[in-house]
Amino acid sequence: MTNLKGKTLFITGASRGIGLAIGMRAAKDGANVAIAAKSAEPHKHLPGTIYTAAKEIEAAGGTALPLIVDVRDEHGVQAAVEQTAEKFGGIDICVNNASAISLTGTEATEMKRYDLMNQVNARGSFLTSKCCVPYLKKSNNPHVLMLSPPLDMSAKWFSGHVAYTMAKFGMSMCVLGMAQEFKLDAIAFNALWPRTAVATAAVKFALGGDAMMAASRTPEILADAAYEIFTTPSRELTGQFLIDDTFLASRGVKDFEKYRVDPAKKLVVDFFVPDDIPPPPGVAETLASSIG
């Protein structure tokens, strides 16, 4: 498969950041992009709505469908998926990007925050995938992508923020199980995770402001990696937990400098990157310490 022209993507949390970047990359091929997110009105800290995202998708060459969706709402997700399939004649790719984060220890984690993370991350990804599967079965190259980490059961990834890790690993467990469950249907289920912090508004306000943004890569690295996944035959790539730069390097990419926000700053390594997945040649020298 050479491109995504005419393909339909259903992307949660696509009003900004990584979700929007993935949609924009697909739009360059002339893809259809359903922007499923809660942001109908501008947020005081987080720029972008489903409507501004739709304009960007259209300007890039795609066809956009902005949808007000809360992934915690079963009926709302089902209705949005049905509306997407009706408008575009089906669904080829499901991207579970919507996520909630709270880097708090056990005693400091309020149960409403615990519930939010698990409802958005683990339950929301399960629900969205479940609703898309009947349409994906009819696609000639169906993919489901979770923006979630490898299942590295090391205590260091849990100890500082047990609730958040449980919620993110819940998304990855969907990959582990569903890849096998739907193997005969040729639906690919994969997880994609960044080696470094990624410059999004959420990172800016949750993890360290402008200093963290400068020590990050742009969302385009994940968009390019996702594109490589989606243009691979689904029977050839499923059940994998991929780190963005390592996967891109396996596809022949050598220039990772283009993704750095500030080439003068060392890149901060993200959570959940296993020690046994080393960076591509030349990347190690650009890395600083880990977030957590």
PEBELMO-V100297 format. One record per residue. N is the residue number from 0. PHI is phi in radians with two decimals (999 if undefined). PSI is psi in radians with two decimals (* if undefined). D_FIRST is the distance of its C-alpha to the first C-alpha in Angstrom with 2 decimals. Layout:
N:PHI:PSI:D_FIRST / N:PHI:PSI:D_FIRST
This chain:
0:999:2.24:0.00 / 1:-1.69:-0.51:3.79 / 2:-2.73:-3.06:6.03 / 3:-1.93:0.35:8.15 / 4:-1.01:2.20:10.27 / 5:1.39:-0.09:12.33 / 6:-1.37:2.67:11.30 / 7:-2.00:2.20:14.53 / 8:-1.95:2.35:15.62 / 9:-1.92:1.93:19.08 / 10:-2.09:2.10:20.47 / 11:-1.46:2.59:24.00 / 12:1.10:0.65:26.18 / 13:-1.70:0.22:24.10 / 14:-1.36:-0.24:27.15 / 15:-2.85:3.06:27.29 / 16:1.06:-2.43:26.33 / 17:-1.12:-0.75:23.22 / 18:-1.04:-0.77:22.09 / 19:-1.16:-0.71:22.47 / 20:-1.06:-0.71:20.74 / 21:-1.12:-0.74:17.57 / 22:-1.12:-0.70:17.90 / 23:-1.13:-0.68:18.65 / 24:-1.13:-0.71:15.59 / 25:-1.20:-0.62:13.39 / 26:-1.09:-0.52:15.98 / 27:-1.07:-0.43:15.45 / 28:-1.55:-0.14:12.25 / 29:1.61:0.54:14.42 / 30:-1.40:2.84:13.71 / 31:-1.69:2.31:16.59 / 32:-2.25:2.02:18.38 / 33:-1.53:2.07:21.25 / 34:-1.69:1.70:23.63 / 35:-1.77:1.81:25.62 / 36:-2.73:2.90:28.58 / 37:-1.46:-0.28:32.39 / 38:-1.36:1.45:32.98 / 39:-1.57:-0.44:34.35 / 40:-2.10:2.61:37.15 / 41:-1.05:2.43:37.21 / 42:-1.55:2.61:38.17 / 43:-1.16:-0.43:41.09 / 44:-1.98:-0.54:39.21 / 45:-1.85:1.93:35.49 / 46:-1.26:2.71:34.27 / 47:1.75:2.42:31.74 / 48:-2.29:3.05:31.50 / 49:-1.09:-0.46:28.89 / 50:-1.42:-0.69:30.14 / 51:-1.18:-0.64:29.95 / 52:-1.11:-0.70:26.43 / 53:-1.07:-0.70:25.53 / 54:-1.10:-0.69:27.03 / 55:-1.17:-0.70:24.99 / 56:-1.08:-0.79:21.70 / 57:-1.13:-0.73:22.86 / 58:-1.12:-0.51:24.03 / 59:-1.40:-0.17:20.71 / 60:2.00:0.03:19.10 / 61:-1.74:3.14:18.12 / 62:-2.00:2.19:20.08 / 63:-1.90:2.59:22.12 / 64:-2.30:1.72:24.10 / 65:-1.34:2.26:26.76 / 66:-2.32:2.23:28.15 / 67:-1.39:1.92:31.21 / 68:-2.40:2.28:30.37 / 69:-1.87:2.00:32.27 / 70:-1.15:-0.12:30.22 / 71:-1.44:-0.22:33.59 / 72:-1.69:1.83:34.20 / 73:-0.99:-0.85:32.90 / 74:-1.21:-0.61:33.60 / 75:-1.16:-0.72:32.23 / 76:-1.15:-0.78:28.84 / 77:-1.06:-0.74:28.69 / 78:-1.14:-0.70:29.71 / 79:-1.16:-0.71:27.16 / 80:-1.11:-0.77:24.28 / 81:-1.11:-0.71:25.75 / 82:-1.12:-0.70:26.21 / 83:-1.11:-0.83:22.60 / 84:-1.11:-0.65:21.40 / 85:-1.18:-0.72:24.13 / 86:-1.23:-0.71:23.35 / 87:-1.87:-0.03:19.61 / 88:1.48:0.24:19.46 / 89:2.58:-3.08:17.94 / 90:-2.40:2.30:16.39 / 91:-1.87:-0.51:12.91 / 92:-2.46:2.31:13.78 / 93:-2.03:2.18:17.30 / 94:-2.04:2.00:18.57 / 95:-1.64:1.61:22.09 / 96:-1.90:-0.47:23.50 / 97:-0.98:2.36:27.00 / 98:-2.71:2.67:29.62 / 99:-2.18:2.51:33.37 / 100:-2.37:2.45:35.21 / 101:-2.65:1.91:38.83 / 102:-1.55:1.08:39.74 / 103:-2.00:2.60:43.07 / 104:-1.24:3.05:44.97 / 105:-1.01:-0.85:46.06 / 106:-1.20:-0.47:49.41 / 107:-1.62:-0.03:48.05 / 108:-1.60:1.93:45.22 / 109:-1.21:2.57:46.41 / 110:-1.15:-0.48:45.24 / 111:-1.17:-0.56:43.89 / 112:-1.30:-0.69:41.60 / 113:-1.01:-0.85:40.68 / 114:-1.08:-0.73:39.89 / 115:-1.04:-0.84:37.82 / 116:-1.10:-0.75:35.58 / 117:-1.28:-0.56:35.09 / 118:-1.25:-0.68:34.65 / 119:-1.38:-0.89:32.01 / 120:-1.31:-1.19:30.14 / 121:-1.30:-0.95:30.37 / 122:-1.18:-0.74:31.37 / 123:-1.08:-0.70:29.28 / 124:-1.21:-0.70:26.04 / 125:-1.05:-0.84:27.06 / 126:-1.10:-0.84:27.97 / 127:-1.09:-0.75:24.91 / 128:-1.08:-0.80:22.61 / 129:-0.99:-0.76:25.01 / 130:-1.23:-0.54:24.96 / 131:-1.42:-0.44:21.18 / 132:-0.93:-0.80:20.69 / 133:-1.01:-0.57:21.89 / 134:-1.42:-0.64:19.28 / 135:-1.10:-0.58:16.43 / 136:-1.05:-0.40:17.49 / 137:-1.63:-0.12:16.60 / 138:-1.43:2.67:12.98 / 139:-1.53:-0.10:10.20 / 140:-2.71:1.21:8.55 / 141:-1.43:2.39:11.75 / 142:-2.34:2.47:12.77 / 143:-2.12:2.26:16.31 / 144:-2.14:2.23:17.29 / 145:-1.79:2.31:20.95 / 146:-1.50:1.39:22.44 / 147:-2.59:2.84:24.85 / 148:-1.55:2.91:26.22 / 149:-1.06:2.61:26.30 / 150:-1.45:1.33:29.04 / 151:-1.71:1.76:31.58 / 152:-1.42:1.05:34.89 / 153:-1.77:2.36:37.10 / 154:-1.02:-0.48:40.14 / 155:-1.13:-0.42:39.63 / 156:-1.46:-0.18:36.67 / 157:-1.85:-0.66:38.89 / 158:-1.02:-0.61:42.40 / 159:-1.53:-0.29:42.29 / 160:-2.79:1.18:40.31 / 161:-0.96:-0.80:40.14 / 162:-1.12:-0.77:39.19 / 163:-1.13:-0.78:36.23 / 164:-1.08:-0.74:34.86 / 165:-1.01:-0.74:35.28 / 166:-1.19:-0.75:33.35 / 167:-1.22:-0.72:30.38 / 168:-1.18:-0.42:30.37 / 169:-1.08:-0.67:30.43 / 170:-1.11:-0.74:26.92 / 171:-1.19:-0.57:25.86 / 172:-1.17:-0.51:27.68 / 173:-1.06:-0.73:25.53 / 174:-1.07:-0.85:22.51 / 175:-0.99:-0.82:24.60 / 176:-1.40:-0.78:25.72 / 177:-1.25:-0.52:22.97 / 178:-1.02:-0.69:20.31 / 179:-1.36:-0.71:22.72 / 180:-1.05:-0.68:23.92 / 181:-1.91:0.41:20.62 / 182:-1.10:-0.74:19.12 / 183:-1.20:-0.36:19.78 / 184:-1.52:-0.03:18.03 / 185:1.08:0.49:14.81 / 186:-1.58:2.08:15.11 / 187:-1.44:2.32:14.38 / 188:-2.12:2.09:17.31 / 189:-2.40:2.78:17.57 / 190:-2.02:2.49:20.11 / 191:-2.25:2.35:19.91 / 192:-2.47:2.50:23.20 / 193:-1.43:2.47:24.54 / 194:-1.21:-0.60:26.75 / 195:-2.07:2.97:29.00 / 196:-1.02:2.60:30.40 / 197:-2.06:2.37:28.25 / 198:-1.33:1.56:30.01 / 199:-2.19:2.86:30.11 / 200:-1.07:-0.61:33.16 / 201:-1.11:-0.71:33.42 / 202:-1.14:-0.72:33.74 / 203:-1.04:-0.74:36.28 / 204:-1.62:-0.30:38.50 / 205:-1.85:-0.37:38.11 / 206:-2.19:-0.08:37.93 / 207:2.64:0.29:39.89 / 208:1.13:-2.64:39.78 / 209:-1.12:-0.57:39.19 / 210:-1.11:-0.72:39.80 / 211:-1.20:-0.66:36.91 / 212:-1.07:-0.73:34.65 / 213:-1.14:-0.48:35.59 / 214:-1.66:0.40:34.77 / 215:-2.06:2.93:31.24 / 216:-1.71:2.87:27.76 / 217:-1.43:2.75:26.05 / 218:-1.06:-0.31:23.59 / 219:-1.09:-0.42:20.90 / 220:-1.15:-0.66:20.45 / 221:-1.28:-0.62:19.37 / 222:-1.11:-0.74:17.18 / 223:-1.17:-0.69:15.34 / 224:-1.16:-0.74:15.17 / 225:-1.08:-0.71:13.97 / 226:-1.05:-0.73:11.10 / 227:-1.09:-0.66:10.10 / 228:-1.14:-0.86:10.59 / 229:-1.17:-0.45:8.74 / 230:-1.64:0.15:5.34 / 231:-1.71:2.41:6.38 / 232:-0.94:2.29:6.81 / 233:-1.07:-0.50:10.07 / 234:-1.26:-0.28:12.23 / 235:-1.68:-0.19:11.79 / 236:-2.58:1.70:12.95 / 237:-2.68:2.64:15.76 / 238:1.27:0.39:19.39 / 239:-1.84:2.58:19.17 / 240:-2.00:1.77:21.43 / 241:-1.82:2.39:19.96 / 242:-1.69:2.31:22.04 / 243:-0.89:-0.96:20.32 / 244:-1.27:-0.61:21.55 / 245:-1.12:-0.73:21.44 / 246:-1.17:-0.79:17.77 / 247:-1.08:-0.67:16.97 / 248:-1.08:-0.64:19.29 / 249:-1.18:-0.31:17.44 / 250:-1.75:0.20:14.39 / 251:1.73:0.01:16.85 / 252:-1.33:2.28:18.38 / 253:-2.09:-0.41:22.13 / 254:-1.67:1.83:23.59 / 255:-1.85:-0.05:24.45 / 256:-1.15:-0.54:27.51 / 257:-1.13:-0.29:25.67 / 258:-1.64:-0.09:25.28 / 259:-1.39:2.34:29.01 / 260:-1.17:-0.81:31.18 / 261:-2.34:1.79:34.24 / 262:-1.03:-0.28:33.92 / 263:-1.46:-0.20:37.61 / 264:-1.82:2.46:37.23 / 265:-1.18:2.51:36.26 / 266:-1.45:2.36:33.32 / 267:-1.48:2.24:34.33 / 268:-1.33:2.40:32.46 / 269:-1.31:2.96:31.30 / 270:-1.07:2.78:32.57 / 271:1.21:0.18:31.11 / 272:-1.48:1.97:29.56 / 273:-1.12:2.58:30.56 / 274:-1.15:-0.41:32.63 / 275:-1.57:0.20:30.63 / 276:-2.07:1.50:27.44 / 277:-1.23:2.74:28.68 / 278:-1.26:2.81:27.35 / 279:-1.13:2.86:25.56 / 280:-0.94:2.33:27.99 / 281:1.53:-0.22:30.05 / 282:-1.47:-0.61:29.30 / 283:-0.95:-0.63:32.24 / 284:-1.18:-0.31:34.68 / 285:-1.66:-0.05:33.47 / 286:-1.68:2.50:33.95 / 287:-1.86:-2.53:37.09 / 288:-1.39:2.98:38.19 / 289:-1.47:2.70:36.35 / 290:-1.09:-0.79:36.76 / 291:-2.66:*:38.11
